[in-house]
Amino acid sequence: MAWQLKKTVAVADKTLEVEDAETLVDWLLETPNGKVNLKDNEYMHTAVAQVLIASGVVISVTPSSASQQQILQKLRLI
């Protein structure tokens, strides 16, 4: 599983594929005040990025990867 879904935080694995977007949407609908931890994330399918943008979810921990941080900054997610 690409997400570790906890009570208030969804923790991303290293790689997030297209199907992981649906998992995130479902979790966000059940956890409207939830946050996302992207510390270990190095690759994210654009569908996941779209969910993050559309939902306005708070990213509580940014990626460790400098390149992933740059991408998320350009998308104005962090």
PDB file of N, CA, C and O in Angstrom:
ATOM      1  N   MET A   1       0.849  -1.179   0.000  1.00  0.00           N
ATOM      2  CA  MET A   1       0.000   0.000   0.000  1.00  0.00           C
ATOM      3  C   MET A   1       0.893   1.240   0.000  1.00  0.00           C
ATOM      4  O   MET A   1       1.852   1.324   0.767  1.00  0.00           O
ATOM      5  N   ALA A   2       0.573   2.189  -0.856  1.00  0.00           N
ATOM      6  CA  ALA A   2       1.386   3.389  -0.998  1.00  0.00           C
ATOM      7  C   ALA A   2       1.114   4.432   0.083  1.00  0.00           C
ATOM      8  O   ALA A   2       1.905   5.354   0.284  1.00  0.00           O
ATOM      9  N   TRP A   3       0.000   4.279   0.769  1.00  0.00           N
ATOM     10  CA  TRP A   3      -0.350   5.188   1.857  1.00  0.00           C
ATOM     11  C   TRP A   3      -0.473   4.410   3.166  1.00  0.00           C
ATOM     12  O   TRP A   3      -1.057   3.327   3.202  1.00  0.00           O
ATOM     13  N   GLN A   4       0.071   4.959   4.217  1.00  0.00           N
ATOM     14  CA  GLN A   4      -0.213   4.469   5.559  1.00  0.00           C
ATOM     15  C   GLN A   4      -1.270   5.424   6.102  1.00  0.00           C
ATOM     16  O   GLN A   4      -0.965   6.563   6.456  1.00  0.00           O
ATOM     17  N   LEU A   5      -2.491   4.962   6.165  1.00  0.00           N
ATOM     18  CA  LEU A   5      -3.595   5.829   6.549  1.00  0.00           C
ATOM     19  C   LEU A   5      -3.840   5.749   8.049  1.00  0.00           C
ATOM     20  O   LEU A   5      -4.310   4.737   8.570  1.00  0.00           O
ATOM     21  N   LYS A   6      -3.517   6.817   8.713  1.00  0.00           N
ATOM     22  CA  LYS A   6      -3.685   6.880  10.157  1.00  0.00           C
ATOM     23  C   LYS A   6      -4.927   7.692  10.482  1.00  0.00           C
ATOM     24  O   LYS A   6      -5.665   8.091   9.582  1.00  0.00           O
ATOM     25  N   LYS A   7      -5.155   7.935  11.749  1.00  0.00           N
ATOM     26  CA  LYS A   7      -6.376   8.626  12.173  1.00  0.00           C
ATOM     27  C   LYS A   7      -6.483  10.038  11.595  1.00  0.00           C
ATOM     28  O   LYS A   7      -7.558  10.450  11.157  1.00  0.00           O
ATOM     29  N   THR A   8      -5.376  10.775  11.591  1.00  0.00           N
ATOM     30  CA  THR A   8      -5.419  12.156  11.101  1.00  0.00           C
ATOM     31  C   THR A   8      -4.373  12.476  10.038  1.00  0.00           C
ATOM     32  O   THR A   8      -4.335  13.592   9.522  1.00  0.00           O
ATOM     33  N   VAL A   9      -3.521  11.502   9.707  1.00  0.00           N
ATOM     34  CA  VAL A   9      -2.435  11.739   8.746  1.00  0.00           C
ATOM     35  C   VAL A   9      -2.333  10.579   7.763  1.00  0.00           C
ATOM     36  O   VAL A   9      -2.385   9.409   8.141  1.00  0.00           O
ATOM     37  N   ALA A  10      -2.185  10.944   6.480  1.00  0.00           N
ATOM     38  CA  ALA A  10      -1.894   9.951   5.441  1.00  0.00           C
ATOM     39  C   ALA A  10      -0.408  10.072   5.133  1.00  0.00           C
ATOM     40  O   ALA A  10       0.054  11.121   4.684  1.00  0.00           O
ATOM     41  N   VAL A  11       0.337   9.002   5.373  1.00  0.00           N
ATOM     42  CA  VAL A  11       1.786   9.008   5.176  1.00  0.00           C
ATOM     43  C   VAL A  11       2.097   8.311   3.855  1.00  0.00           C
ATOM     44  O   VAL A  11       1.750   7.148   3.649  1.00  0.00           O
ATOM     45  N   ALA A  12       2.758   9.051   2.965  1.00  0.00           N
ATOM     46  CA  ALA A  12       3.062   8.541   1.630  1.00  0.00           C
ATOM     47  C   ALA A  12       4.326   7.697   1.621  1.00  0.00           C
ATOM     48  O   ALA A  12       5.287   7.969   2.341  1.00  0.00           O
ATOM     49  N   ASP A  13       4.299   6.658   0.781  1.00  0.00           N
ATOM     50  CA  ASP A  13       5.493   5.862   0.528  1.00  0.00           C
ATOM     51  C   ASP A  13       6.356   6.570  -0.505  1.00  0.00           C
ATOM     52  O   ASP A  13       6.051   7.686  -0.924  1.00  0.00           O
ATOM     53  N   LYS A  14       7.420   5.922  -0.905  1.00  0.00           N
ATOM     54  CA  LYS A  14       8.373   6.478  -1.865  1.00  0.00           C
ATOM     55  C   LYS A  14       7.725   6.788  -3.211  1.00  0.00           C
ATOM     56  O   LYS A  14       8.044   7.800  -3.836  1.00  0.00           O
ATOM     57  N   THR A  15       6.818   5.922  -3.658  1.00  0.00           N
ATOM     58  CA  THR A  15       6.202   6.059  -4.972  1.00  0.00           C
ATOM     59  C   THR A  15       4.684   6.082  -4.846  1.00  0.00           C
ATOM     60  O   THR A  15       4.097   5.242  -4.165  1.00  0.00           O
ATOM     61  N   LEU A  16       4.054   7.050  -5.509  1.00  0.00           N
ATOM     62  CA  LEU A  16       2.597   7.143  -5.545  1.00  0.00           C
ATOM     63  C   LEU A  16       2.139   7.052  -6.995  1.00  0.00           C
ATOM     64  O   LEU A  16       2.461   7.913  -7.814  1.00  0.00           O
ATOM     65  N   GLU A  17       1.388   6.004  -7.303  1.00  0.00           N
ATOM     66  CA  GLU A  17       0.912   5.749  -8.670  1.00  0.00           C
ATOM     67  C   GLU A  17      -0.506   6.289  -8.839  1.00  0.00           C
ATOM     68  O   GLU A  17      -1.107   6.793  -7.890  1.00  0.00           O
ATOM     69  N   VAL A  18      -1.027   6.177 -10.045  1.00  0.00           N
ATOM     70  CA  VAL A  18      -2.343   6.740 -10.364  1.00  0.00           C
ATOM     71  C   VAL A  18      -3.440   6.203  -9.455  1.00  0.00           C
ATOM     72  O   VAL A  18      -4.302   6.967  -9.020  1.00  0.00           O
ATOM     73  N   GLU A  19      -3.427   4.923  -9.162  1.00  0.00           N
ATOM     74  CA  GLU A  19      -4.481   4.345  -8.317  1.00  0.00           C
ATOM     75  C   GLU A  19      -4.427   4.859  -6.879  1.00  0.00           C
ATOM     76  O   GLU A  19      -5.414   4.763  -6.149  1.00  0.00           O
ATOM     77  N   ASP A  20      -3.291   5.399  -6.474  1.00  0.00           N
ATOM     78  CA  ASP A  20      -3.151   5.931  -5.122  1.00  0.00           C
ATOM     79  C   ASP A  20      -3.910   7.241  -4.942  1.00  0.00           C
ATOM     80  O   ASP A  20      -4.182   7.654  -3.815  1.00  0.00           O
ATOM     81  N   ALA A  21      -4.252   7.893  -6.047  1.00  0.00           N
ATOM     82  CA  ALA A  21      -5.055   9.108  -5.984  1.00  0.00           C
ATOM     83  C   ALA A  21      -6.440   8.795  -5.444  1.00  0.00           C
ATOM     84  O   ALA A  21      -6.959   9.531  -4.605  1.00  0.00           O
ATOM     85  N   GLU A  22      -7.043   7.714  -5.913  1.00  0.00           N
ATOM     86  CA  GLU A  22      -8.380   7.339  -5.452  1.00  0.00           C
ATOM     87  C   GLU A  22      -8.378   6.989  -3.968  1.00  0.00           C
ATOM     88  O   GLU A  22      -9.300   7.347  -3.234  1.00  0.00           O
ATOM     89  N   THR A  23      -7.338   6.292  -3.537  1.00  0.00           N
ATOM     90  CA  THR A  23      -7.202   5.963  -2.118  1.00  0.00           C
ATOM     91  C   THR A  23      -7.164   7.237  -1.285  1.00  0.00           C
ATOM     92  O   THR A  23      -7.800   7.327  -0.235  1.00  0.00           O
ATOM     93  N   LEU A  24      -6.409   8.223  -1.767  1.00  0.00           N
ATOM     94  CA  LEU A  24      -6.303   9.490  -1.040  1.00  0.00           C
ATOM     95  C   LEU A  24      -7.642  10.222  -1.022  1.00  0.00           C
ATOM     96  O   LEU A  24      -8.038  10.751   0.017  1.00  0.00           O
ATOM     97  N   VAL A  25      -8.335  10.262  -2.141  1.00  0.00           N
ATOM     98  CA  VAL A  25      -9.655  10.916  -2.189  1.00  0.00           C
ATOM     99  C   VAL A  25     -10.595  10.283  -1.172  1.00  0.00           C
ATOM    100  O   VAL A  25     -11.256  10.992  -0.413  1.00  0.00           O
ATOM    101  N   ASP A  26     -10.659   8.972  -1.152  1.00  0.00           N
ATOM    102  CA  ASP A  26     -11.548   8.275  -0.214  1.00  0.00           C
ATOM    103  C   ASP A  26     -11.198   8.619   1.230  1.00  0.00           C
ATOM    104  O   ASP A  26     -12.084   8.873   2.046  1.00  0.00           O
ATOM    105  N   TRP A  27      -9.907   8.627   1.542  1.00  0.00           N
ATOM    106  CA  TRP A  27      -9.464   8.929   2.901  1.00  0.00           C
ATOM    107  C   TRP A  27      -9.800  10.373   3.262  1.00  0.00           C
ATOM    108  O   TRP A  27     -10.259  10.645   4.371  1.00  0.00           O
ATOM    109  N   LEU A  28      -9.573  11.299   2.330  1.00  0.00           N
ATOM    110  CA  LEU A  28      -9.872  12.706   2.607  1.00  0.00           C
ATOM    111  C   LEU A  28     -11.366  12.940   2.826  1.00  0.00           C
ATOM    112  O   LEU A  28     -11.750  13.781   3.639  1.00  0.00           O
ATOM    113  N   LEU A  29     -12.198  12.209   2.113  1.00  0.00           N
ATOM    114  CA  LEU A  29     -13.646  12.339   2.315  1.00  0.00           C
ATOM    115  C   LEU A  29     -14.050  11.862   3.709  1.00  0.00           C
ATOM    116  O   LEU A  29     -14.968  12.412   4.317  1.00  0.00           O
ATOM    117  N   GLU A  30     -13.364  10.840   4.209  1.00  0.00           N
ATOM    118  CA  GLU A  30     -13.638  10.316   5.549  1.00  0.00           C
ATOM    119  C   GLU A  30     -12.934  11.114   6.636  1.00  0.00           C
ATOM    120  O   GLU A  30     -13.334  11.067   7.799  1.00  0.00           O
ATOM    121  N   THR A  31     -11.870  11.859   6.259  1.00  0.00           N
ATOM    122  CA  THR A  31     -11.029  12.574   7.215  1.00  0.00           C
ATOM    123  C   THR A  31     -10.853  14.012   6.735  1.00  0.00           C
ATOM    124  O   THR A  31      -9.760  14.385   6.309  1.00  0.00           O
ATOM    125  N   PRO A  32     -11.901  14.824   6.797  1.00  0.00           N
ATOM    126  CA  PRO A  32     -11.854  16.159   6.194  1.00  0.00           C
ATOM    127  C   PRO A  32     -10.775  17.086   6.755  1.00  0.00           C
ATOM    128  O   PRO A  32     -10.339  18.005   6.061  1.00  0.00           O
ATOM    129  N   ASN A  33     -10.347  16.870   7.966  1.00  0.00           N
ATOM    130  CA  ASN A  33      -9.287  17.705   8.551  1.00  0.00           C
ATOM    131  C   ASN A  33      -7.934  16.991   8.543  1.00  0.00           C
ATOM    132  O   ASN A  33      -7.008  17.386   9.251  1.00  0.00           O
ATOM    133  N   GLY A  34      -7.835  15.937   7.733  1.00  0.00           N
ATOM    134  CA  GLY A  34      -6.603  15.165   7.675  1.00  0.00           C
ATOM    135  C   GLY A  34      -5.460  15.934   7.035  1.00  0.00           C
ATOM    136  O   GLY A  34      -5.665  16.922   6.329  1.00  0.00           O
ATOM    137  N   LYS A  35      -4.270  15.462   7.296  1.00  0.00           N
ATOM    138  CA  LYS A  35      -3.048  16.052   6.744  1.00  0.00           C
ATOM    139  C   LYS A  35      -2.284  14.970   5.996  1.00  0.00           C
ATOM    140  O   LYS A  35      -2.549  13.778   6.150  1.00  0.00           O
ATOM    141  N   VAL A  36      -1.321  15.413   5.176  1.00  0.00           N
ATOM    142  CA  VAL A  36      -0.530  14.480   4.376  1.00  0.00           C
ATOM    143  C   VAL A  36       0.947  14.654   4.706  1.00  0.00           C
ATOM    144  O   VAL A  36       1.461  15.772   4.753  1.00  0.00           O
ATOM    145  N   ASN A  37       1.617  13.531   4.933  1.00  0.00           N
ATOM    146  CA  ASN A  37       3.052  13.500   5.201  1.00  0.00           C
ATOM    147  C   ASN A  37       3.728  12.922   3.953  1.00  0.00           C
ATOM    148  O   ASN A  37       3.490  11.771   3.588  1.00  0.00           O
ATOM    149  N   LEU A  38       4.569  13.729   3.305  1.00  0.00           N
ATOM    150  CA  LEU A  38       5.241  13.311   2.066  1.00  0.00           C
ATOM    151  C   LEU A  38       6.748  13.111   2.254  1.00  0.00           C
ATOM    152  O   LEU A  38       7.494  13.115   1.275  1.00  0.00           O
ATOM    153  N   LYS A  39       7.196  12.940   3.474  1.00  0.00           N
ATOM    154  CA  LYS A  39       8.626  12.876   3.772  1.00  0.00           C
ATOM    155  C   LYS A  39       9.376  11.892   2.881  1.00  0.00           C
ATOM    156  O   LYS A  39      10.430  12.242   2.349  1.00  0.00           O
ATOM    157  N   ASP A  40       8.874  10.686   2.703  1.00  0.00           N
ATOM    158  CA  ASP A  40       9.589   9.649   1.951  1.00  0.00           C
ATOM    159  C   ASP A  40       9.275   9.652   0.459  1.00  0.00           C
ATOM    160  O   ASP A  40       9.859   8.871  -0.293  1.00  0.00           O
ATOM    161  N   ASN A  41       8.371  10.511   0.022  1.00  0.00           N
ATOM    162  CA  ASN A  41       7.924  10.482  -1.366  1.00  0.00           C
ATOM    163  C   ASN A  41       8.979  11.013  -2.331  1.00  0.00           C
ATOM    164  O   ASN A  41       9.532  12.097  -2.142  1.00  0.00           O
ATOM    165  N   GLU A  42       9.244  10.215  -3.379  1.00  0.00           N
ATOM    166  CA  GLU A  42      10.201  10.607  -4.424  1.00  0.00           C
ATOM    167  C   GLU A  42       9.555  10.683  -5.799  1.00  0.00           C
ATOM    168  O   GLU A  42      10.096  11.323  -6.701  1.00  0.00           O
ATOM    169  N   TYR A  43       8.396  10.035  -5.973  1.00  0.00           N
ATOM    170  CA  TYR A  43       7.671  10.077  -7.239  1.00  0.00           C
ATOM    171  C   TYR A  43       6.180  10.133  -6.944  1.00  0.00           C
ATOM    172  O   TYR A  43       5.665   9.397  -6.102  1.00  0.00           O
ATOM    173  N   MET A  44       5.496  11.031  -7.664  1.00  0.00           N
ATOM    174  CA  MET A  44       4.061  11.185  -7.485  1.00  0.00           C
ATOM    175  C   MET A  44       3.410  11.308  -8.862  1.00  0.00           C
ATOM    176  O   MET A  44       3.773  12.188  -9.643  1.00  0.00           O
ATOM    177  N   HIS A  45       2.457  10.440  -9.160  1.00  0.00           N
ATOM    178  CA  HIS A  45       1.707  10.551 -10.406  1.00  0.00           C
ATOM    179  C   HIS A  45       0.926  11.863 -10.373  1.00  0.00           C
ATOM    180  O   HIS A  45       0.520  12.327  -9.308  1.00  0.00           O
ATOM    181  N   THR A  46       0.723  12.451 -11.539  1.00  0.00           N
ATOM    182  CA  THR A  46       0.016  13.738 -11.591  1.00  0.00           C
ATOM    183  C   THR A  46      -1.397  13.656 -11.026  1.00  0.00           C
ATOM    184  O   THR A  46      -1.922  14.663 -10.551  1.00  0.00           O
ATOM    185  N   ALA A  47      -2.021  12.486 -11.066  1.00  0.00           N
ATOM    186  CA  ALA A  47      -3.360  12.338 -10.486  1.00  0.00           C
ATOM    187  C   ALA A  47      -3.332  12.601  -8.984  1.00  0.00           C
ATOM    188  O   ALA A  47      -4.261  13.200  -8.441  1.00  0.00           O
ATOM    189  N   VAL A  48      -2.275  12.160  -8.313  1.00  0.00           N
ATOM    190  CA  VAL A  48      -2.141  12.405  -6.874  1.00  0.00           C
ATOM    191  C   VAL A  48      -1.939  13.899  -6.635  1.00  0.00           C
ATOM    192  O   VAL A  48      -2.529  14.472  -5.720  1.00  0.00           O
ATOM    193  N   ALA A  49      -1.105  14.524  -7.459  1.00  0.00           N
ATOM    194  CA  ALA A  49      -0.883  15.969  -7.335  1.00  0.00           C
ATOM    195  C   ALA A  49      -2.193  16.731  -7.522  1.00  0.00           C
ATOM    196  O   ALA A  49      -2.453  17.704  -6.813  1.00  0.00           O
ATOM    197  N   GLN A  50      -3.012  16.295  -8.464  1.00  0.00           N
ATOM    198  CA  GLN A  50      -4.296  16.948  -8.703  1.00  0.00           C
ATOM    199  C   GLN A  50      -5.215  16.841  -7.489  1.00  0.00           C
ATOM    200  O   GLN A  50      -5.927  17.790  -7.161  1.00  0.00           O
ATOM    201  N   VAL A  51      -5.200  15.695  -6.827  1.00  0.00           N
ATOM    202  CA  VAL A  51      -6.006  15.530  -5.615  1.00  0.00           C
ATOM    203  C   VAL A  51      -5.512  16.479  -4.530  1.00  0.00           C
ATOM    204  O   VAL A  51      -6.313  17.108  -3.839  1.00  0.00           O
ATOM    205  N   LEU A  52      -4.200  16.581  -4.381  1.00  0.00           N
ATOM    206  CA  LEU A  52      -3.646  17.485  -3.377  1.00  0.00           C
ATOM    207  C   LEU A  52      -4.040  18.933  -3.668  1.00  0.00           C
ATOM    208  O   LEU A  52      -4.406  19.678  -2.759  1.00  0.00           O
ATOM    209  N   ILE A  53      -3.964  19.322  -4.935  1.00  0.00           N
ATOM    210  CA  ILE A  53      -4.315  20.687  -5.318  1.00  0.00           C
ATOM    211  C   ILE A  53      -5.803  20.936  -5.090  1.00  0.00           C
ATOM    212  O   ILE A  53      -6.179  21.926  -4.463  1.00  0.00           O
ATOM    213  N   ALA A  54      -6.637  20.054  -5.590  1.00  0.00           N
ATOM    214  CA  ALA A  54      -8.084  20.250  -5.520  1.00  0.00           C
ATOM    215  C   ALA A  54      -8.617  20.225  -4.088  1.00  0.00           C
ATOM    216  O   ALA A  54      -9.537  20.968  -3.745  1.00  0.00           O
ATOM    217  N   SER A  55      -8.039  19.379  -3.273  1.00  0.00           N
ATOM    218  CA  SER A  55      -8.536  19.233  -1.898  1.00  0.00           C
ATOM    219  C   SER A  55      -8.058  20.342  -0.979  1.00  0.00           C
ATOM    220  O   SER A  55      -8.728  20.668   0.001  1.00  0.00           O
ATOM    221  N   GLY A  56      -6.910  20.922  -1.282  1.00  0.00           N
ATOM    222  CA  GLY A  56      -6.340  21.924  -0.396  1.00  0.00           C
ATOM    223  C   GLY A  56      -5.839  21.359   0.914  1.00  0.00           C
ATOM    224  O   GLY A  56      -5.669  22.087   1.892  1.00  0.00           O
ATOM    225  N   VAL A  57      -5.601  20.053   0.933  1.00  0.00           N
ATOM    226  CA  VAL A  57      -5.137  19.383   2.143  1.00  0.00           C
ATOM    227  C   VAL A  57      -3.807  19.987   2.614  1.00  0.00           C
ATOM    228  O   VAL A  57      -2.985  20.422   1.807  1.00  0.00           O
ATOM    229  N   VAL A  58      -3.620  20.002   3.916  1.00  0.00           N
ATOM    230  CA  VAL A  58      -2.381  20.501   4.507  1.00  0.00           C
ATOM    231  C   VAL A  58      -1.305  19.427   4.373  1.00  0.00           C
ATOM    232  O   VAL A  58      -1.526  18.270   4.730  1.00  0.00           O
ATOM    233  N   ILE A  59      -0.154  19.810   3.863  1.00  0.00           N
ATOM    234  CA  ILE A  59       0.998  18.906   3.805  1.00  0.00           C
ATOM    235  C   ILE A  59       1.812  19.184   5.054  1.00  0.00           C
ATOM    236  O   ILE A  59       2.478  20.213   5.162  1.00  0.00           O
ATOM    237  N   SER A  60       1.751  18.254   5.995  1.00  0.00           N
ATOM    238  CA  SER A  60       2.368  18.468   7.304  1.00  0.00           C
ATOM    239  C   SER A  60       3.874  18.235   7.290  1.00  0.00           C
ATOM    240  O   SER A  60       4.607  18.845   8.068  1.00  0.00           O
ATOM    241  N   VAL A  61       4.338  17.348   6.400  1.00  0.00           N
ATOM    242  CA  VAL A  61       5.777  17.082   6.274  1.00  0.00           C
ATOM    243  C   VAL A  61       6.101  17.052   4.784  1.00  0.00           C
ATOM    244  O   VAL A  61       5.508  16.287   4.024  1.00  0.00           O
ATOM    245  N   THR A  62       7.041  17.885   4.380  1.00  0.00           N
ATOM    246  CA  THR A  62       7.414  17.963   2.968  1.00  0.00           C
ATOM    247  C   THR A  62       8.383  16.845   2.601  1.00  0.00           C
ATOM    248  O   THR A  62       8.996  16.243   3.482  1.00  0.00           O
ATOM    249  N   PRO A  63       8.528  16.562   1.308  1.00  0.00           N
ATOM    250  CA  PRO A  63       9.434  15.490   0.881  1.00  0.00           C
ATOM    251  C   PRO A  63      10.895  15.787   1.249  1.00  0.00           C
ATOM    252  O   PRO A  63      11.323  16.941   1.267  1.00  0.00           O
ATOM    253  N   SER A  64      11.632  14.741   1.534  1.00  0.00           N
ATOM    254  CA  SER A  64      13.070  14.878   1.779  1.00  0.00           C
ATOM    255  C   SER A  64      13.813  15.147   0.475  1.00  0.00           C
ATOM    256  O   SER A  64      14.853  15.806   0.463  1.00  0.00           O
ATOM    257  N   SER A  65      13.264  14.629  -0.622  1.00  0.00           N
ATOM    258  CA  SER A  65      13.859  14.777  -1.943  1.00  0.00           C
ATOM    259  C   SER A  65      13.784  16.235  -2.401  1.00  0.00           C
ATOM    260  O   SER A  65      12.703  16.821  -2.462  1.00  0.00           O
ATOM    261  N   ALA A  66      14.948  16.814  -2.722  1.00  0.00           N
ATOM    262  CA  ALA A  66      14.998  18.201  -3.169  1.00  0.00           C
ATOM    263  C   ALA A  66      14.239  18.394  -4.478  1.00  0.00           C
ATOM    264  O   ALA A  66      13.559  19.405  -4.660  1.00  0.00           O
ATOM    265  N   SER A  67      14.351  17.442  -5.378  1.00  0.00           N
ATOM    266  CA  SER A  67      13.656  17.572  -6.661  1.00  0.00           C
ATOM    267  C   SER A  67      12.137  17.503  -6.470  1.00  0.00           C
ATOM    268  O   SER A  67      11.393  18.224  -7.134  1.00  0.00           O
ATOM    269  N   GLN A  68      11.687  16.645  -5.574  1.00  0.00           N
ATOM    270  CA  GLN A  68      10.251  16.548  -5.309  1.00  0.00           C
ATOM    271  C   GLN A  68       9.757  17.830  -4.628  1.00  0.00           C
ATOM    272  O   GLN A  68       8.639  18.278  -4.884  1.00  0.00           O
ATOM    273  N   GLN A  69      10.573  18.408  -3.777  1.00  0.00           N
ATOM    274  CA  GLN A  69      10.211  19.674  -3.142  1.00  0.00           C
ATOM    275  C   GLN A  69      10.048  20.774  -4.184  1.00  0.00           C
ATOM    276  O   GLN A  69       9.117  21.575  -4.109  1.00  0.00           O
ATOM    277  N   GLN A  70      10.956  20.810  -5.156  1.00  0.00           N
ATOM    278  CA  GLN A  70      10.877  21.819  -6.217  1.00  0.00           C
ATOM    279  C   GLN A  70       9.578  21.690  -7.009  1.00  0.00           C
ATOM    280  O   GLN A  70       8.917  22.687  -7.303  1.00  0.00           O
ATOM    281  N   ILE A  71       9.223  20.462  -7.346  1.00  0.00           N
ATOM    282  CA  ILE A  71       7.993  20.234  -8.106  1.00  0.00           C
ATOM    283  C   ILE A  71       6.789  20.717  -7.311  1.00  0.00           C
ATOM    284  O   ILE A  71       5.925  21.410  -7.848  1.00  0.00           O
ATOM    285  N   LEU A  72       6.728  20.358  -6.043  1.00  0.00           N
ATOM    286  CA  LEU A  72       5.587  20.753  -5.214  1.00  0.00           C
ATOM    287  C   LEU A  72       5.541  22.262  -4.986  1.00  0.00           C
ATOM    288  O   LEU A  72       4.460  22.835  -4.846  1.00  0.00           O
ATOM    289  N   GLN A  73       6.701  22.905  -4.948  1.00  0.00           N
ATOM    290  CA  GLN A  73       6.746  24.354  -4.819  1.00  0.00           C
ATOM    291  C   GLN A  73       6.179  25.000  -6.081  1.00  0.00           C
ATOM    292  O   GLN A  73       5.423  25.968  -5.996  1.00  0.00           O
ATOM    293  N   LYS A  74       6.535  24.479  -7.234  1.00  0.00           N
ATOM    294  CA  LYS A  74       6.021  25.023  -8.497  1.00  0.00           C
ATOM    295  C   LYS A  74       4.507  24.840  -8.615  1.00  0.00           C
ATOM    296  O   LYS A  74       3.822  25.647  -9.244  1.00  0.00           O
ATOM    297  N   LEU A  75       4.003  23.786  -8.013  1.00  0.00           N
ATOM    298  CA  LEU A  75       2.565  23.553  -7.995  1.00  0.00           C
ATOM    299  C   LEU A  75       1.874  24.333  -6.869  1.00  0.00           C
ATOM    300  O   LEU A  75       0.654  24.276  -6.717  1.00  0.00           O
ATOM    301  N   ARG A  76       2.666  25.050  -6.096  1.00  0.00           N
ATOM    302  CA  ARG A  76       2.192  25.846  -4.959  1.00  0.00           C
ATOM    303  C   ARG A  76       1.519  25.003  -3.874  1.00  0.00           C
ATOM    304  O   ARG A  76       0.557  25.423  -3.230  1.00  0.00           O
ATOM    305  N   LEU A  77       2.062  23.805  -3.703  1.00  0.00           N
ATOM    306  CA  LEU A  77       1.547  22.910  -2.660  1.00  0.00           C
ATOM    307  C   LEU A  77       2.316  23.095  -1.347  1.00  0.00           C
ATOM    308  O   LEU A  77       1.803  22.804  -0.266  1.00  0.00           O
ATOM    309  N   ILE A  78       3.543  23.580  -1.462  1.00  0.00           N
ATOM    310  CA  ILE A  78       4.351  23.831  -0.251  1.00  0.00           C
ATOM    311  C   ILE A  78       5.021  25.176  -0.384  1.00  0.00           C
ATOM    312  O   ILE A  78       5.749  25.594   0.516  1.00  0.00           O
TER     313      ILE A  78
END
